[in-house]
Amino acid sequence: MDEVSPGPSRAGGFRWEQPELLRRRTSVKWRAYPSDVLPVWVAEMDCVLAPPVARALGEAVALGDTGYPAGGGYVEALAGFARARWGWDGVTAERAVHVPDVMRGVVEVLGLVTVPGDRVVVNCPVYPPFYAFVRNSGRTVVEAPLGPDGRIDVAALTQAFRGATAGGRRAAYLLCSPHNPTGTVHRRDELEAVADLAETFGVRVVADEIHAPLVHGGAAFVPYLSVRGAERGFSLMSASKAWNLAGLPAAVALAGEAAGRDLARIPPEVAEGVSHFGVIAHTAALRDGAAWLDGLLAALADNRALFTRLLAEHLPALHQRPGAGTYLAWLDCRDAGLGDDPAAVFLERGRVALTGGLPFGTGGAGHARLNLATSPQLITEAVRRMATAL
């Protein structure tokens, strides 16, 4: 395979970090495996920090501004971003609460509308922490598998809602939008069908929309709370994934027009646990980082095209249906004869780390997830190693 360089800076100062510098990072992506393993697994990006975020954090350090967060700057920045990016005016201070991160926010919201023993519906295969956090909160996961096209299957969702609410129990639906790992971006008509079903069965919808800024290819992200019938729903949003801020966690829980009183019941100590540096970083990203995000999206488009070409040339037994959201590739490896956990084979034989599909629930066996948010050089090397493993 030809050598591919990381490439120059793009719009807003976006650029991939030089591969030789990545090993100096101490985050989980680069420290979970031995140094001979190439990591393309966890959702961290191999990019240089967005300049507006770096400036904001540098100024805070210089001022010794390391106390507790205060004010509504994060919500205001999110409202401005949502208005400019999605044409949506639904982010309001009256129906917004700071939470430490998206998944802890999900648990807090589920605690408002369900009790231990209640059921929470998910569309599998789906982000593994959905299972762990729901179960650790004392709720039971009910799966509603995606359809063969990777989209929401209304018939499966109807069956799941009916079972989850049997006997008059309360239930919730944890929606992943855009969907992780498939990259599916739900259409407005699909979300309206979800809202109609939720009202019919009395199910409360909680949408994890952390990947919302990472939509490409002409697709349009539709905030769940913007659709007809979603007034009793909730959303969790964050700049974490789009600006690579997992180490500076912060998120915002949003309520639909008829759910504000529910959201107001989140205990004040939840918001007090939010990282001040996280709020500073996320506010700067949403307020001043749009040009950098555009540079990222352009670089990811190039990476998807490169990966699709390399897959066809060197790994024709692997299949993918490229999604319009996230920076993740969901690989169907079943024709390659690698068993239920192909990621283990790629790790052992090729020294390349992907995320195995089994923890994503039903539909994950024989699959693996690959992170495309890295330099073209490392994508090329990852495919070379995977081909060697076969």
PyMOL commands that set and color helices and strands:
alter all, ss='L'
color gray80, all
select helices_A, chain A and resi 11-13+19-22+28-31+51-63+73-86+93-95+102-113+129-136+154-164+166-168+188-201+224-226+260-263+268-272+276-288+290-314+334-336+342-350+358-360+376-389
alter helices_A, ss='H'
color red, helices_A
select strands_A, chain A and resi 38-39+96-99+119-122+140-143+171-176+203-208+234-237+251-255+319-320+328-332+352-353+355-356+367-371
alter strands_A, ss='S'
color yellow, strands_A
deselect
rebuild
show_as cartoon
